[in-house]
C-alpha cells in the first residue's frame, strides 16, 4: 500500500518517536524562536517526525516510546513540534507501524491518520498541537502480555524502551513556526493559537487537562491509579488485549499466573526503592508495597520450589520441564 504525501515521506529515525534537531543547527539545542507578538504562553516542547506527530494528535498513538527517558522528569502539557525530515515510505519503522494499525483500521483510514489536517498542511518545522504528558516507565517492567498491549498503544514494539502515557491531544488553531530539538525545550505559543477551552492559571501556565480527570482512587504524587489489574498505573492493561492474544494466555496454569504477578510486583518494588534512594518521597501505598517485599519473595521462592519439584517428578516420567521453566521471565 502506498501513502501519498507531497512532501515525500513520513516518520522518524532510529527509536520510533525520537525527536531530532533540524539540519541548520547542532548540539540538540533549538535556534532562538522569532519574537512572538501579543500575549503568549511558555510551555515545554519536543520534536516528532511524521506520521507519528499526527498519530499522537489524532489520538491513535497513546504512548510515546523512546530509547532514552526524555519525558521521565516531566508531567503536564507538552507542545508537539513536527520535524522537517520524515521517514522514507519503505522504512522498517513505518512498515511496523502500518502492520500494527492494520489490525484496527482500513488502509484508507490509516492514510488519513498519516496526513496533517488542512489547517496544518504547512506544519513541518512548526508547533502543531499540545498533549498532556503523564507517567513514564521502562517497558521491561511489564510482562510479555502487557508489552503486546503497550506496543499497540505506542504503534511500535516497546521492548527495551521508555514508554510515556499521552492524554488529551488537541490541535492548535494554526501552526507556530520554530526550530526543533531532540531534547525538551521551552517554546512560546500565542494565546490566540491555543485550542478553544484551554485554561491558563494565574501564573500564565497551561492547566493540564489530565489532572482534572484522574481515575478512581488516584493517589496524588503516586503517578499510578490503584486499579485492579493496572498496578503500574498506565490505565491501559485491560482484558481486551489478553483476549486478542489468543488462547495461549488463558492456558497458563494458576501457579504460573501467580508467579508472574509476584515477579511483576517485585520489579515494581525495585523501581520504588530506586526512586526512594534518589530522594523521591513515596506515598503510604507505595511504602506499603515495599514493606511486603520479604513476604512476596518468600511466596515466589515457594512457587519456584514447587515448579522445581514438579520438574523432577516429570523428569522421572520422561517429560522435560526445563524448557518450560526457562521460559518464565525472571527465572
C-alpha positions in Angstrom: 0.0 0.0 0.0 1.3 3.5 -0.8 0.7 6.6 1.4 0.9 9.6 -0.8 2.3 12.8 0.7 3.5 15.8 -1.4 6.5 16.2 0.9 7.7 12.7 0.1 8.0 10.9 3.4 6.5 10.1 6.8 8.1 9.3 10.1 11.1 9.2 12.1 14.6 7.9 12.6 16.0 5.4 15.0 14.0 4.9 18.1 10.4 5.4 16.9 9.0 8.8 18.0 12.5 10.2 18.7 12.8 13.9 18.1 15.6 15.3 16.1 17.5 18.6 15.6 16.9 20.4 12.4 19.5 20.5 9.7 20.7 24.0 10.3 21.9 23.8 13.9 23.6 21.3 16.2 24.1 20.0 19.7 20.4 19.3 20.1 19.6 22.9 21.1 16.9 24.8 19.1 17.7 28.1 17.5 16.1 31.1 19.2 12.5 31.5 18.4 11.3 34.5 16.5 9.7 37.2 18.6 6.0 36.4 19.3 3.7 39.4 19.0 0.9 39.7 21.5 0.2 37.6 24.6 1.7 34.1 24.7 2.3 31.2 27.0 5.6 29.3 27.6 5.5 25.5 27.7 7.9 22.6 27.1 8.2 21.3 23.5 9.6 18.2 21.8 10.1 17.3 18.1 8.3 14.4 16.5 8.6 13.2 12.9 5.6 12.5 10.7 3.5 10.4 10.6 3.9 10.0 14.4 3.1 13.6 15.3 -0.3 13.3 13.6 -0.9 9.8 15.1 -0.5 11.4 18.5 -2.7 14.3 17.9 -5.4 12.2 16.3 -5.4 10.1 19.5 -4.2 6.9 17.8 -0.8 6.8 19.4 -1.4 7.0 23.1 2.1 6.1 24.3 5.4 7.6 23.3 8.3 5.0 23.2 11.8 6.3 23.2 15.3 4.8 23.7 16.0 7.5 26.3 13.9 8.7 29.3 13.4 12.0 27.6 10.0 12.6 29.3 10.6 10.9 32.6 11.1 14.1 34.6 8.0 16.0 33.3 4.3 15.8 33.6 1.8 18.3 32.1 1.2 20.0 28.8 3.7 19.3 26.0 3.9 21.1 22.6 4.4 18.9 19.6 6.8 20.1 17.0 6.8 18.5 13.6 10.4 17.9 12.3 11.3 18.8 8.8 12.7 15.4 7.9 10.5 12.4 7.6 10.9 8.6 7.4 11.1 7.1 3.9 8.0 5.3 2.9 9.9 1.9 2.8 11.4 2.3 6.2 11.1 -0.8 8.5 9.8 1.5 11.3 7.0 2.7 9.1 6.2 -0.8 8.0 5.9 -1.9 11.6 3.5 1.0 12.3 1.4 0.1 9.3 1.2 -3.5 10.3 0.1 -2.6 13.8 -2.5 -0.1 12.6 -4.0 -2.6 10.1 -5.2 -4.7 13.0 -7.6 -1.9 13.8 -8.1 0.3 10.8 -8.6 0.0 7.0 -5.9 1.4 4.7 -8.0 4.4 3.7 -8.3 5.5 7.4 -4.6 4.9 8.0 -3.7 7.1 5.1 -5.8 9.9 6.7 -4.1 9.4 10.0 -0.7 9.8 8.3 -1.6 13.3 7.0 -1.6 16.6 8.8 -5.0 18.3 8.6 -5.6 21.0 6.0 -5.1 23.7 8.7 -1.7 22.3 9.4 -0.7 21.5 5.8 2.4 23.7 6.2 3.1 22.4 9.6 6.6 20.9 9.1 9.0 22.9 11.3 6.1 24.1 13.4 4.3 23.5 16.7 1.0 22.0 15.6 -0.6 20.7 18.8 -0.5 20.0 22.6 -0.8 16.8 24.5 -0.8 16.1 28.3 2.2 14.0 29.4 1.7 11.7 32.3 3.8 8.8 33.7 6.9 7.3 32.2 8.0 3.7 32.9 10.6 1.4 31.4 8.7 -1.2 29.2 10.8 -4.0 30.6 8.9 -3.6 33.9 5.9 -5.2 32.2 5.4 -8.8 31.3 5.1 -10.1 27.8 1.3 -9.9 27.6 1.3 -6.3 28.8 4.1 -5.4 26.4 2.0 -6.6 23.5 -0.8 -4.2 24.5 1.7 -1.3 25.1 3.0 -2.0 21.6 -0.5 -1.5 20.2 -0.8 1.8 22.1 2.6 3.1 21.0 2.3 1.8 17.4 5.8 0.5 17.8 7.5 -2.5 19.6 8.1 -1.2 23.1 10.6 -3.8 24.4 13.7 -2.1 25.8 12.2 1.5 25.5 10.9 4.1 27.9 7.1 4.5 27.5 5.2 7.6 28.4 1.4 8.0 28.6 0.0 10.8 26.5 -3.6 12.1 27.0 -5.9 14.8 25.8 -4.3 15.5 22.4 -5.6 18.7 20.7 -4.5 20.7 17.6 -3.6 24.3 17.7 -5.7 26.7 15.7 -2.8 27.4 13.4 0.9 26.2 13.2 3.5 28.2 15.1 6.9 28.1 13.3 10.0 27.4 15.4 13.2 25.3 15.3 13.0 21.8 16.8 15.2 19.7 19.0 15.9 16.2 20.1 15.7 17.4 23.7 13.0 19.2 25.6 13.0 23.0 25.3 10.6 25.9 26.1 8.5 27.4 23.3 6.2 30.5 23.3 2.8 29.9 21.8 0.4 32.8 21.1 -2.8 32.6 23.2 -4.9 33.0 20.0 -3.3 29.8 18.6 -4.4 27.7 21.6 -7.4 25.4 21.2 -10.8 26.6 22.4 -11.3 25.8 26.1 -7.7 26.0 27.0 -7.2 27.2 30.6 -4.3 29.4 31.9 -3.7 29.7 35.6 -2.8 32.9 37.5 0.9 32.5 36.7 0.3 32.2 33.0 0.8 28.4 32.9 -1.4 26.0 30.9 -3.6 23.7 33.1 -3.0 20.1 32.3 -6.4 18.6 31.4 -5.4 15.2 32.7 -5.1 16.4 36.3 -8.9 17.1 36.3 -9.7 13.6 35.0 -8.0 11.2 37.4 -9.1 7.5 37.7 -10.9 6.4 40.9 -8.7 6.0 44.0 -5.9 8.1 42.4 -3.2 9.0 44.9 -1.6 12.4 44.2 2.1 12.1 43.7 2.0 8.3 43.3 1.8 8.5 39.5 -0.4 5.5 39.5 -4.1 4.9 40.0 -4.8 2.0 42.3 -6.9 -0.1 39.9 -7.1 -3.9 39.9 -5.0 -5.3 37.1 -3.2 -2.0 36.5 -0.6 -1.8 39.2 1.8 0.2 37.0 -0.8 2.9 36.5 -0.9 3.3 32.8 -4.6 2.7 32.6 -4.1 0.5 29.5 -3.9 -3.1 30.7 -7.5 -4.3 30.5 -8.7 -7.7 29.4 -9.3 -6.9 25.7 -5.7 -7.3 24.6 -5.4 -10.6 26.5 -8.3 -12.0 24.6 -6.8 -10.8 21.3 -3.5 -12.6 22.1 -5.2 -16.0 21.9 -5.9 -19.0 24.0 -2.3 -19.3 25.0 -2.7 -16.7 27.7 -5.8 -18.5 29.1 -4.0 -21.8 29.1 -1.5 -20.7 31.7 -1.7 -22.6 35.0 -2.8 -20.7 38.1 0.6 -21.1 39.7 2.3 -19.6 36.6 0.0 -16.7 36.6 0.6 -16.1 40.3 4.4 -16.4 39.7 4.3 -13.8 37.0 2.2 -11.5 39.2 4.7 -11.8 42.0 7.6 -11.1 39.7 5.9 -8.0 38.4 5.2 -6.8 41.9 8.8 -7.3 42.9 10.0 -5.4 39.8 7.7 -2.5 40.9 9.2 -2.6 44.4 12.7 -2.4 43.0 11.7 0.6 41.0 10.1 2.3 44.0 13.2 1.6 46.1 15.4 3.2 43.4 13.2 6.3 43.5 13.3 6.4 47.3 17.1 6.1 47.1 17.1 9.2 44.8 15.3 11.2 47.4 11.7 10.9 46.0 9.1 11.0 48.7 6.8 8.0 48.4 3.1 7.7 49.2 2.0 5.5 52.0 0.6 3.0 49.5 4.0 2.8 47.8 5.7 2.4 51.1 3.3 -0.4 51.9 4.3 -2.2 48.8 8.0 -2.0 49.8 7.1 -3.4 53.3 5.7 -6.5 51.6 8.9 -7.3 49.8 10.1 -10.1 52.1 6.7 -11.7 52.1 6.4 -11.6 48.3 9.9 -13.0 47.8 9.1 -15.9 50.1 5.9 -16.7 48.1 7.9 -16.6 44.9 10.6 -18.9 46.3 7.9 -21.4 47.4 6.4 -21.3 43.9 9.8 -21.8 42.3 10.4 -24.8 44.6 7.0 -26.3 43.6 7.9 -25.9 40.0 11.3 -27.5 40.5 9.7 -30.4 42.4 7.2 -30.8 39.6 10.0 -30.8 37.1 11.8 -33.5 38.9 8.7 -35.6 39.1 8.0 -35.0 35.4 11.7 -35.9 34.6 11.1 -39.3 36.3 8.3 -39.9 33.8 10.4 -38.9 30.8 9.0 -35.4 30.5 11.5 -32.5 30.1 10.2 -29.4 32.1 13.5 -27.4 31.8 12.4 -25.6 28.7 9.1 -24.5 30.2 10.7 -23.2 33.4 13.4 -21.4 31.4 10.7 -19.6 29.5 9.4 -17.9 32.6 10.6 -14.3 32.8 12.9 -13.5 35.6 13.8 -17.2 36.4 
